[in-house]
Amino acid sequence: MKTALFAIVTAAATPAFAHSGLHMHPHADDPSWLVLLMSGLAVAAAAIVAWTRLK
């Protein structure tokens, strides 16, 4: 059963079903990941500064 389900899921996930329409989820080639990365780095830097000042 797992093999049959795996084959169906793999066939359903092929790029042939991809479309260029508007999505709510980002893809790896979209620049939206850069905003998340920079935000994460800013939060990490602020946390490090706050932690060192508390010592």
C-alpha distance matrix in Angstrom:
0.0 3.8 5.4 5.2 6.1 8.5 10.0 10.7 12.2 14.1 15.5 16.5 18.3 20.5 24.3 24.8 24.0 26.5 29.9 33.3 33.9 34.9 32.2 32.5 30.6 32.2 31.1 32.1 34.9 36.4 39.4 38.3 36.9 40.4 41.7 39.1 40.0 43.7 43.4 41.5 44.2 46.9 45.5 45.1 48.7 50.1 48.4 49.9 53.3 53.2 52.0 54.8 57.4 56.5 57.2
3.8 0.0 3.8 5.5 5.1 5.9 8.6 9.9 10.3 11.9 14.1 15.1 16.2 18.5 22.2 23.3 22.6 24.7 28.1 31.3 32.2 33.0 30.1 30.2 28.0 29.4 28.2 29.0 31.9 33.5 36.3 35.3 33.6 37.1 38.5 35.9 36.6 40.3 40.1 38.1 40.6 43.5 42.2 41.7 45.2 46.7 45.0 46.4 49.8 49.8 48.6 51.3 54.0 53.2 53.8
5.4 3.8 0.0 3.8 5.5 5.0 6.2 8.7 9.9 10.4 12.3 14.2 15.4 17.0 20.7 21.6 21.5 23.8 27.3 30.6 31.8 33.0 30.5 31.0 28.7 29.8 28.1 28.7 31.3 33.3 36.3 35.6 34.0 37.4 39.2 36.7 37.2 41.0 41.1 39.2 41.6 44.6 43.5 43.0 46.4 48.1 46.6 47.8 51.2 51.5 50.4 52.9 55.7 55.0 55.6
5.2 5.5 3.8 0.0 3.8 5.4 5.2 6.3 8.7 9.9 10.7 12.4 14.4 16.0 19.8 20.1 19.7 22.4 25.9 29.3 30.4 31.7 29.4 30.2 28.2 29.6 28.1 29.1 31.5 33.3 36.5 35.8 34.6 38.1 39.7 37.4 38.3 42.0 42.0 40.4 42.9 45.8 44.7 44.5 47.9 49.4 48.1 49.5 52.9 53.0 52.1 54.8 57.4 56.8 57.6
6.1 5.1 5.5 3.8 0.0 3.8 5.4 5.1 6.1 8.5 9.9 10.5 12.3 14.7 18.3 19.0 18.0 20.4 23.8 27.1 27.9 28.9 26.4 26.9 25.0 26.6 25.3 26.6 29.2 30.7 33.8 32.8 31.7 35.3 36.6 34.3 35.3 39.0 38.8 37.2 39.9 42.6 41.5 41.4 44.8 46.3 44.9 46.5 49.8 49.8 49.1 51.8 54.3 53.7 54.6
8.5 5.9 5.0 5.4 3.8 0.0 3.8 5.5 5.2 6.0 8.5 9.8 10.6 12.7 16.3 17.5 17.0 19.1 22.6 25.8 27.0 28.1 25.5 26.1 23.7 24.9 23.2 24.0 26.7 28.5 31.5 30.8 29.4 32.9 34.5 32.2 32.9 36.7 36.8 35.1 37.6 40.5 39.5 39.2 42.6 44.2 43.0 44.3 47.7 47.9 47.1 49.7 52.3 51.9 52.7
10.0 8.6 6.2 5.2 5.4 3.8 0.0 3.8 5.5 5.1 6.1 8.6 10.0 11.1 14.9 15.5 15.6 18.0 21.6 25.0 26.4 28.0 25.8 26.9 24.8 25.8 23.9 24.8 26.9 29.0 32.2 31.9 30.7 34.2 36.0 34.0 34.7 38.4 38.7 37.3 39.7 42.6 41.9 41.7 44.9 46.7 45.6 47.0 50.2 50.6 50.0 52.4 55.1 54.8 55.7
10.7 9.9 8.7 6.3 5.1 5.5 3.8 0.0 3.8 5.5 5.2 6.1 8.7 10.4 14.1 14.2 13.5 16.3 19.6 23.2 24.2 25.7 23.6 24.8 23.1 24.5 23.0 24.4 26.5 28.1 31.5 30.9 30.2 33.7 35.2 33.4 34.5 38.1 38.2 37.0 39.6 42.3 41.6 41.7 44.9 46.5 45.5 47.1 50.2 50.5 50.1 52.7 55.2 54.8 55.9
12.2 10.3 9.9 8.7 6.1 5.2 5.5 3.8 0.0 3.8 5.5 5.0 6.2 9.0 12.5 13.4 12.3 14.4 17.8 21.1 22.1 23.2 20.8 21.7 19.7 21.1 19.7 21.1 23.5 25.0 28.2 27.5 26.6 30.2 31.6 29.7 30.8 34.4 34.4 33.2 35.9 38.5 37.8 37.9 41.2 42.6 41.7 43.4 46.5 46.7 46.3 49.0 51.4 51.1 52.2
14.1 11.9 10.4 9.9 8.5 6.0 5.1 5.5 3.8 0.0 3.8 5.4 5.2 6.7 10.4 11.7 11.6 13.5 17.2 20.4 21.9 23.4 21.2 22.4 20.1 20.8 18.8 19.7 21.8 23.8 27.2 26.9 25.8 29.2 31.1 29.3 30.1 33.7 34.2 32.9 35.3 38.1 37.7 37.6 40.7 42.5 41.7 43.1 46.2 46.8 46.4 48.8 51.4 51.3 52.3
15.5 14.1 12.3 10.7 9.9 8.5 6.1 5.2 5.5 3.8 0.0 3.8 5.5 5.6 9.4 9.5 9.6 12.3 15.8 19.3 20.9 22.9 21.2 22.9 21.1 21.9 19.9 21.2 22.8 24.7 28.2 28.1 27.6 30.9 32.8 31.3 32.3 35.8 36.3 35.4 37.8 40.5 40.2 40.3 43.4 45.1 44.5 46.0 49.0 49.6 49.4 51.8 54.3 54.3 55.4
16.5 15.1 14.2 12.4 10.5 9.8 8.6 6.1 5.0 5.4 3.8 0.0 3.8 5.7 8.8 8.8 7.5 10.2 13.5 17.0 18.1 19.9 18.1 19.7 18.2 19.5 17.9 19.8 21.5 22.9 26.4 26.0 25.7 29.3 30.7 29.3 30.7 34.0 34.3 33.6 36.2 38.7 38.3 38.7 41.8 43.3 42.8 44.5 47.4 47.9 47.8 50.4 52.6 52.6 54.0
18.3 16.2 15.4 14.4 12.3 10.6 10.0 8.7 6.2 5.2 5.5 3.8 0.0 3.8 6.6 8.2 7.2 8.5 12.1 15.3 16.7 18.2 16.2 17.7 15.7 16.4 14.6 16.2 18.0 19.6 23.1 22.8 22.3 25.7 27.4 26.0 27.1 30.6 31.0 30.3 32.7 35.3 35.1 35.4 38.4 40.0 39.6 41.2 44.1 44.7 44.6 47.1 49.4 49.6 50.9
20.5 18.5 17.0 16.0 14.7 12.7 11.1 10.4 9.0 6.7 5.6 5.7 3.8 0.0 3.8 5.4 6.1 7.6 11.3 14.4 16.6 18.7 17.3 19.4 17.4 17.6 15.1 16.4 17.5 19.6 23.2 23.5 23.1 26.3 28.4 27.4 28.3 31.6 32.4 31.8 34.0 36.7 36.8 37.1 39.9 41.7 41.5 42.9 45.7 46.6 46.6 48.9 51.3 51.6 52.9
24.3 22.2 20.7 19.8 18.3 16.3 14.9 14.1 12.5 10.4 9.4 8.8 6.6 3.8 0.0 3.8 5.3 5.0 8.5 11.2 13.8 16.2 15.3 17.9 16.0 15.7 13.0 14.3 14.8 16.8 20.6 21.2 21.3 24.2 26.3 25.8 26.7 29.8 30.8 30.6 32.7 35.2 35.7 36.1 38.6 40.5 40.7 42.1 44.7 45.7 46.0 48.1 50.4 51.0 52.3
24.8 23.3 21.6 20.1 19.0 17.5 15.5 14.2 13.4 11.7 9.5 8.8 8.2 5.4 3.8 0.0 3.8 5.5 8.2 11.4 13.8 16.7 16.5 19.4 18.2 18.2 16.0 17.6 17.7 19.5 23.3 24.0 24.4 27.3 29.2 28.9 30.0 33.0 33.9 34.0 36.1 38.4 38.9 39.6 42.1 43.8 44.1 45.6 48.1 49.1 49.4 51.6 53.8 54.4 55.8
24.0 22.6 21.5 19.7 18.0 17.0 15.6 13.5 12.3 11.6 9.6 7.5 7.2 6.1 5.3 3.8 0.0 3.8 6.5 10.2 11.7 14.3 13.8 16.5 15.7 16.4 14.8 17.2 17.6 18.7 22.5 22.6 23.3 26.5 27.9 27.4 29.0 31.9 32.5 32.6 35.0 37.2 37.4 38.3 40.9 42.4 42.5 44.3 46.8 47.5 48.0 50.4 52.4 52.9 54.5
26.5 24.7 23.8 22.4 20.4 19.1 18.0 16.3 14.4 13.5 12.3 10.2 8.5 7.6 5.0 5.5 3.8 0.0 3.8 7.0 9.0 11.5 11.0 14.0 13.0 13.2 11.5 13.9 14.0 15.0 18.8 19.1 19.9 23.0 24.5 24.2 25.8 28.6 29.3 29.6 31.9 34.0 34.4 35.4 37.8 39.4 39.7 41.5 43.8 44.7 45.3 47.6 49.5 50.2 51.8
29.9 28.1 27.3 25.9 23.8 22.6 21.6 19.6 17.8 17.2 15.8 13.5 12.1 11.3 8.5 8.2 6.5 3.8 0.0 3.8 5.6 8.7 9.4 12.9 12.8 13.0 11.9 14.7 14.2 14.4 18.1 18.5 20.0 22.8 24.0 24.2 26.0 28.5 29.1 29.9 32.2 33.9 34.5 35.9 38.1 39.5 40.1 42.0 44.1 44.9 45.9 48.1 49.9 50.6 52.5
33.3 31.3 30.6 29.3 27.1 25.8 25.0 23.2 21.1 20.4 19.3 17.0 15.3 14.4 11.2 11.4 10.2 7.0 3.8 0.0 3.8 6.8 8.5 12.2 12.3 11.9 11.1 13.8 12.5 12.2 15.7 16.3 18.3 20.7 21.8 22.6 24.5 26.5 27.3 28.5 30.6 32.1 33.0 34.5 36.5 37.8 38.8 40.7 42.5 43.5 44.6 46.8 48.3 49.3 51.3
33.9 32.2 31.8 30.4 27.9 27.0 26.4 24.2 22.1 21.9 20.9 18.1 16.7 16.6 13.8 13.8 11.7 9.0 5.6 3.8 0.0 3.8 6.4 10.1 11.3 11.8 12.2 15.5 14.5 13.3 16.5 16.4 18.8 21.3 21.7 22.4 24.8 26.7 27.0 28.4 30.8 32.0 32.6 34.5 36.5 37.5 38.5 40.7 42.3 43.0 44.4 46.7 48.0 48.9 51.1
34.9 33.0 33.0 31.7 28.9 28.1 28.0 25.7 23.2 23.4 22.9 19.9 18.2 18.7 16.2 16.7 14.3 11.5 8.7 6.8 3.8 0.0 3.8 7.0 9.0 9.8 11.3 14.7 14.1 12.0 14.6 13.9 16.6 19.1 19.0 19.7 22.4 24.1 24.0 25.6 28.2 29.0 29.6 31.7 33.7 34.4 35.5 37.8 39.3 39.9 41.4 43.8 44.9 45.8 48.1
32.2 30.1 30.5 29.4 26.4 25.5 25.8 23.6 20.8 21.2 21.2 18.1 16.2 17.3 15.3 16.5 13.8 11.0 9.4 8.5 6.4 3.8 0.0 3.8 5.4 7.1 9.1 12.9 13.2 11.2 13.9 12.5 14.6 17.6 17.5 17.5 20.3 22.3 22.0 23.2 26.0 27.1 27.3 29.2 31.5 32.2 33.0 35.4 37.1 37.5 38.8 41.3 42.6 43.2 45.5
32.5 30.2 31.0 30.2 26.9 26.1 26.9 24.8 21.7 22.4 22.9 19.7 17.7 19.4 17.9 19.4 16.5 14.0 12.9 12.2 10.1 7.0 3.8 0.0 3.8 6.7 9.9 13.4 14.4 12.0 13.9 11.6 13.5 16.6 15.8 15.4 18.6 20.5 19.7 20.8 23.9 24.7 24.6 26.7 29.2 29.5 30.1 32.7 34.5 34.6 35.9 38.6 39.7 40.2 42.6
30.6 28.0 28.7 28.2 25.0 23.7 24.8 23.1 19.7 20.1 21.1 18.2 15.7 17.4 16.0 18.2 15.7 13.0 12.8 12.3 11.3 9.0 5.4 3.8 0.0 3.8 6.8 10.1 11.8 10.0 12.2 9.9 10.9 14.4 14.3 13.4 16.1 18.6 18.1 18.7 21.7 23.0 22.9 24.6 27.2 27.9 28.3 30.7 32.7 33.1 34.0 36.7 38.1 38.6 40.7
32.2 29.4 29.8 29.6 26.6 24.9 25.8 24.5 21.1 20.8 21.9 19.5 16.4 17.6 15.7 18.2 16.4 13.2 13.0 11.9 11.8 9.8 7.1 6.7 3.8 0.0 3.8 6.8 8.2 6.3 8.6 6.9 7.9 11.3 11.8 11.3 13.6 16.1 16.3 17.0 19.6 21.2 21.6 23.0 25.4 26.5 27.2 29.2 31.2 31.9 33.0 35.3 36.9 37.7 39.6
31.1 28.2 28.1 28.1 25.3 23.2 23.9 23.0 19.7 18.8 19.9 17.9 14.6 15.1 13.0 16.0 14.8 11.5 11.9 11.1 12.2 11.3 9.1 9.9 6.8 3.8 0.0 3.8 5.5 5.4 8.6 8.4 8.5 11.7 13.3 12.9 14.3 17.1 18.0 18.3 20.5 22.6 23.2 24.2 26.5 28.1 28.7 30.3 32.5 33.5 34.3 36.4 38.3 39.2 40.9
32.1 29.0 28.7 29.1 26.6 24.0 24.8 24.4 21.1 19.7 21.2 19.8 16.2 16.4 14.3 17.6 17.2 13.9 14.7 13.8 15.5 14.7 12.9 13.4 10.1 6.8 3.8 0.0 3.8 5.5 7.8 8.6 7.4 10.1 12.7 12.3 12.6 15.6 17.1 17.1 18.7 21.2 22.2 22.7 24.8 26.8 27.4 28.6 30.9 32.3 32.9 34.7 36.9 37.9 39.3
34.9 31.9 31.3 31.5 29.2 26.7 26.9 26.5 23.5 21.8 22.8 21.5 18.0 17.5 14.8 17.7 17.6 14.0 14.2 12.5 14.5 14.1 13.2 14.4 11.8 8.2 5.5 3.8 0.0 3.8 6.5 8.7 8.7 10.4 13.1 13.8 14.1 16.4 18.3 18.9 20.2 22.4 23.9 24.5 26.2 28.3 29.3 30.4 32.4 34.0 34.9 36.5 38.5 39.9 41.3
36.4 33.5 33.3 33.3 30.7 28.5 29.0 28.1 25.0 23.8 24.7 22.9 19.6 19.6 16.8 19.5 18.7 15.0 14.4 12.2 13.3 12.0 11.2 12.0 10.0 6.3 5.4 5.5 3.8 0.0 3.8 5.5 7.0 8.7 10.6 11.7 12.8 14.7 16.2 17.4 18.9 20.6 22.1 23.3 24.9 26.6 27.8 29.3 31.0 32.4 33.6 35.3 37.0 38.4 40.2
39.4 36.3 36.3 36.5 33.8 31.5 32.2 31.5 28.2 27.2 28.2 26.4 23.1 23.2 20.6 23.3 22.5 18.8 18.1 15.7 16.5 14.6 13.9 13.9 12.2 8.6 8.6 7.8 6.5 3.8 0.0 3.8 5.5 5.6 7.5 9.5 10.4 11.5 13.3 15.0 16.1 17.5 19.4 20.7 21.9 23.6 25.2 26.5 27.9 29.5 31.0 32.5 34.1 35.7 37.5
38.3 35.3 35.6 35.8 32.8 30.8 31.9 30.9 27.5 26.9 28.1 26.0 22.8 23.5 21.2 24.0 22.6 19.1 18.5 16.3 16.4 13.9 12.5 11.6 9.9 6.9 8.4 8.6 8.7 5.5 3.8 0.0 3.8 5.3 5.5 6.9 8.9 10.3 11.1 12.8 14.7 15.8 17.1 18.8 20.4 21.7 23.1 24.8 26.3 27.5 29.0 30.8 32.3 33.6 35.6
36.9 33.6 34.0 34.6 31.7 29.4 30.7 30.2 26.6 25.8 27.6 25.7 22.3 23.1 21.3 24.4 23.3 19.9 20.0 18.3 18.8 16.6 14.6 13.5 10.9 7.9 8.5 7.4 8.7 7.0 5.5 3.8 0.0 3.8 5.5 5.1 6.1 8.7 9.8 10.5 12.3 14.2 15.3 16.4 18.3 20.0 21.0 22.5 24.4 25.7 26.7 28.6 30.4 31.6 33.3
40.4 37.1 37.4 38.1 35.3 32.9 34.2 33.7 30.2 29.2 30.9 29.3 25.7 26.3 24.2 27.3 26.5 23.0 22.8 20.7 21.3 19.1 17.6 16.6 14.4 11.3 11.7 10.1 10.4 8.7 5.6 5.3 3.8 0.0 3.8 5.4 5.0 6.1 8.5 9.8 10.5 12.2 14.2 15.2 16.4 18.2 19.8 21.0 22.5 24.2 25.5 26.9 28.6 30.2 31.9
41.7 38.5 39.2 39.7 36.6 34.5 36.0 35.2 31.6 31.1 32.8 30.7 27.4 28.4 26.3 29.2 27.9 24.5 24.0 21.8 21.7 19.0 17.5 15.8 14.3 11.8 13.3 12.7 13.1 10.6 7.5 5.5 5.5 3.8 0.0 3.8 5.4 5.2 6.0 8.5 9.9 10.5 12.2 14.1 15.2 16.4 18.2 19.9 21.1 22.4 24.1 25.8 27.0 28.6 30.6
39.1 35.9 36.7 37.4 34.3 32.2 34.0 33.4 29.7 29.3 31.3 29.3 26.0 27.4 25.8 28.9 27.4 24.2 24.2 22.6 22.4 19.7 17.5 15.4 13.4 11.3 12.9 12.3 13.8 11.7 9.5 6.9 5.1 5.4 3.8 0.0 3.8 5.5 5.1 6.0 8.6 9.8 10.5 12.1 14.1 15.3 16.3 18.2 19.9 20.9 22.2 24.3 25.8 26.9 28.9
40.0 36.6 37.2 38.3 35.3 32.9 34.7 34.5 30.8 30.1 32.3 30.7 27.1 28.3 26.7 30.0 29.0 25.8 26.0 24.5 24.8 22.4 20.3 18.6 16.1 13.6 14.3 12.6 14.1 12.8 10.4 8.9 6.1 5.0 5.4 3.8 0.0 3.8 5.5 5.1 6.2 8.6 10.0 10.5 12.2 14.3 15.3 16.5 18.4 19.9 20.9 22.5 24.4 25.8 27.4
43.7 40.3 41.0 42.0 39.0 36.7 38.4 38.1 34.4 33.7 35.8 34.0 30.6 31.6 29.8 33.0 31.9 28.6 28.5 26.5 26.7 24.1 22.3 20.5 18.6 16.1 17.1 15.6 16.4 14.7 11.5 10.3 8.7 6.1 5.2 5.5 3.8 0.0 3.8 5.4 5.1 6.1 8.6 9.8 10.4 12.2 14.1 15.2 16.4 18.2 19.7 21.1 22.6 24.3 26.1
43.4 40.1 41.1 42.0 38.8 36.8 38.7 38.2 34.4 34.2 36.3 34.3 31.0 32.4 30.8 33.9 32.5 29.3 29.1 27.3 27.0 24.0 22.0 19.7 18.1 16.3 18.0 17.1 18.3 16.2 13.3 11.1 9.8 8.5 6.0 5.1 5.5 3.8 0.0 3.8 5.4 5.1 6.2 8.5 9.8 10.6 12.2 14.2 15.4 16.4 18.1 20.0 21.2 22.6 24.7
41.5 38.1 39.2 40.4 37.2 35.1 37.3 37.0 33.2 32.9 35.4 33.6 30.3 31.8 30.6 34.0 32.6 29.6 29.9 28.5 28.4 25.6 23.2 20.8 18.7 17.0 18.3 17.1 18.9 17.4 15.0 12.8 10.5 9.8 8.5 6.0 5.1 5.4 3.8 0.0 3.8 5.4 5.1 6.1 8.6 9.9 10.5 12.3 14.3 15.3 16.3 18.3 20.0 21.1 22.9
44.2 40.6 41.6 42.9 39.9 37.6 39.7 39.6 35.9 35.3 37.8 36.2 32.7 34.0 32.7 36.1 35.0 31.9 32.2 30.6 30.8 28.2 26.0 23.9 21.7 19.6 20.5 18.7 20.2 18.9 16.1 14.7 12.3 10.5 9.9 8.6 6.2 5.1 5.4 3.8 0.0 3.8 5.5 5.0 6.1 8.6 9.7 10.5 12.2 14.1 15.1 16.5 18.4 20.0 21.5
46.9 43.5 44.6 45.8 42.6 40.5 42.6 42.3 38.5 38.1 40.5 38.7 35.3 36.7 35.2 38.4 37.2 34.0 33.9 32.1 32.0 29.0 27.1 24.7 23.0 21.2 22.6 21.2 22.4 20.6 17.5 15.8 14.2 12.2 10.5 9.8 8.6 6.1 5.1 5.4 3.8 0.0 3.8 5.4 5.1 6.1 8.5 9.9 10.6 12.2 14.1 15.4 16.6 18.4 20.4
45.5 42.2 43.5 44.7 41.5 39.5 41.9 41.6 37.8 37.7 40.2 38.3 35.1 36.8 35.7 38.9 37.4 34.4 34.5 33.0 32.6 29.6 27.3 24.6 22.9 21.6 23.2 22.2 23.9 22.1 19.4 17.1 15.3 14.2 12.2 10.5 10.0 8.6 6.2 5.1 5.5 3.8 0.0 3.8 5.5 5.1 6.1 8.6 9.9 10.4 12.0 14.2 15.4 16.5 18.7
45.1 41.7 43.0 44.5 41.4 39.2 41.7 41.7 37.9 37.6 40.3 38.7 35.4 37.1 36.1 39.6 38.3 35.4 35.9 34.5 34.5 31.7 29.2 26.7 24.6 23.0 24.2 22.7 24.5 23.3 20.7 18.8 16.4 15.2 14.1 12.1 10.5 9.8 8.5 6.1 5.0 5.4 3.8 0.0 3.8 5.5 5.0 6.2 8.7 9.9 10.4 12.3 14.3 15.4 16.9
48.7 45.2 46.4 47.9 44.8 42.6 44.9 44.9 41.2 40.7 43.4 41.8 38.4 39.9 38.6 42.1 40.9 37.8 38.1 36.5 36.5 33.7 31.5 29.2 27.2 25.4 26.5 24.8 26.2 24.9 21.9 20.4 18.3 16.4 15.2 14.1 12.2 10.4 9.8 8.6 6.1 5.1 5.5 3.8 0.0 3.8 5.4 5.1 6.2 8.6 9.8 10.7 12.4 14.4 15.8
50.1 46.7 48.1 49.4 46.3 44.2 46.7 46.5 42.6 42.5 45.1 43.3 40.0 41.7 40.5 43.8 42.4 39.4 39.5 37.8 37.5 34.4 32.2 29.5 27.9 26.5 28.1 26.8 28.3 26.6 23.6 21.7 20.0 18.2 16.4 15.3 14.3 12.2 10.6 9.9 8.6 6.1 5.1 5.5 3.8 0.0 3.8 5.4 5.1 6.1 8.5 10.0 10.7 12.4 14.6
48.4 45.0 46.6 48.1 44.9 43.0 45.6 45.5 41.7 41.7 44.5 42.8 39.6 41.5 40.7 44.1 42.5 39.7 40.1 38.8 38.5 35.5 33.0 30.1 28.3 27.2 28.7 27.4 29.3 27.8 25.2 23.1 21.0 19.8 18.2 16.3 15.3 14.1 12.2 10.5 9.7 8.5 6.1 5.0 5.4 3.8 0.0 3.8 5.5 5.1 6.0 8.5 9.9 10.6 12.6
49.9 46.4 47.8 49.5 46.5 44.3 47.0 47.1 43.4 43.1 46.0 44.5 41.2 42.9 42.1 45.6 44.3 41.5 42.0 40.7 40.7 37.8 35.4 32.7 30.7 29.2 30.3 28.6 30.4 29.3 26.5 24.8 22.5 21.0 19.9 18.2 16.5 15.2 14.2 12.3 10.5 9.9 8.6 6.2 5.1 5.4 3.8 0.0 3.8 5.5 5.1 6.1 8.6 10.0 11.0
53.3 49.8 51.2 52.9 49.8 47.7 50.2 50.2 46.5 46.2 49.0 47.4 44.1 45.7 44.7 48.1 46.8 43.8 44.1 42.5 42.3 39.3 37.1 34.5 32.7 31.2 32.5 30.9 32.4 31.0 27.9 26.3 24.4 22.5 21.1 19.9 18.4 16.4 15.4 14.3 12.2 10.6 9.9 8.7 6.2 5.1 5.5 3.8 0.0 3.8 5.5 5.3 6.2 8.7 10.3
53.2 49.8 51.5 53.0 49.8 47.9 50.6 50.5 46.7 46.8 49.6 47.9 44.7 46.6 45.7 49.1 47.5 44.7 44.9 43.5 43.0 39.9 37.5 34.6 33.1 31.9 33.5 32.3 34.0 32.4 29.5 27.5 25.7 24.2 22.4 20.9 19.9 18.2 16.4 15.3 14.1 12.2 10.4 9.9 8.6 6.1 5.1 5.5 3.8 0.0 3.8 5.5 5.2 6.3 9.0
52.0 48.6 50.4 52.1 49.1 47.1 50.0 50.1 46.3 46.4 49.4 47.8 44.6 46.6 46.0 49.4 48.0 45.3 45.9 44.6 44.4 41.4 38.8 35.9 34.0 33.0 34.3 32.9 34.9 33.6 31.0 29.0 26.7 25.5 24.1 22.2 20.9 19.7 18.1 16.3 15.1 14.1 12.0 10.4 9.8 8.5 6.0 5.1 5.5 3.8 0.0 3.8 5.5 5.2 6.7
54.8 51.3 52.9 54.8 51.8 49.7 52.4 52.7 49.0 48.8 51.8 50.4 47.1 48.9 48.1 51.6 50.4 47.6 48.1 46.8 46.7 43.8 41.3 38.6 36.7 35.3 36.4 34.7 36.5 35.3 32.5 30.8 28.6 26.9 25.8 24.3 22.5 21.1 20.0 18.3 16.5 15.4 14.2 12.3 10.7 10.0 8.5 6.1 5.3 5.5 3.8 0.0 3.8 5.4 5.4
57.4 54.0 55.7 57.4 54.3 52.3 55.1 55.2 51.4 51.4 54.3 52.6 49.4 51.3 50.4 53.8 52.4 49.5 49.9 48.3 48.0 44.9 42.6 39.7 38.1 36.9 38.3 36.9 38.5 37.0 34.1 32.3 30.4 28.6 27.0 25.8 24.4 22.6 21.2 20.0 18.4 16.6 15.4 14.3 12.4 10.7 9.9 8.6 6.2 5.2 5.5 3.8 0.0 3.8 5.5
56.5 53.2 55.0 56.8 53.7 51.9 54.8 54.8 51.1 51.3 54.3 52.6 49.6 51.6 51.0 54.4 52.9 50.2 50.6 49.3 48.9 45.8 43.2 40.2 38.6 37.7 39.2 37.9 39.9 38.4 35.7 33.6 31.6 30.2 28.6 26.9 25.8 24.3 22.6 21.1 20.0 18.4 16.5 15.4 14.4 12.4 10.6 10.0 8.7 6.3 5.2 5.4 3.8 0.0 3.8
57.2 53.8 55.6 57.6 54.6 52.7 55.7 55.9 52.2 52.3 55.4 54.0 50.9 52.9 52.3 55.8 54.5 51.8 52.5 51.3 51.1 48.1 45.5 42.6 40.7 39.6 40.9 39.3 41.3 40.2 37.5 35.6 33.3 31.9 30.6 28.9 27.4 26.1 24.7 22.9 21.5 20.4 18.7 16.9 15.8 14.6 12.6 11.0 10.3 9.0 6.7 5.4 5.5 3.8 0.0
